[in-house]
Amino acid sequence: MPKQTETAKPEQAADERFKYADIAKNVKAIRQALGKSVMEMSRLTHISRTYITDFERGNKIPTTKYLRYLYDEHRVNVNYV
């Protein structure tokens, strides 16, 4: 007999969506403090605009490449993120 797959409960889906909310707020605040648009950050880091937007919304976590750019170019303490 095939296994039945469980569907995520609405509250679980909401938890997943906002699990990176604090990181998202910090990353967006840093970008804004640097006076950069999402498009500029995309060009400078070679990370797609949509991916940056996703982690600024809390849907994904920032890549190591992005964090390294913040540190190398702007001396941002990545522990803050």
Secondary structure, DSSP 8 states (H G I E B T S, - for coil): ---------HHHHHHHHTTTHHHHHHHHHHHHHTT--HHHHHHHHT--HHHHHHHHTTSS---HHHHHHHHHHH---TTT-
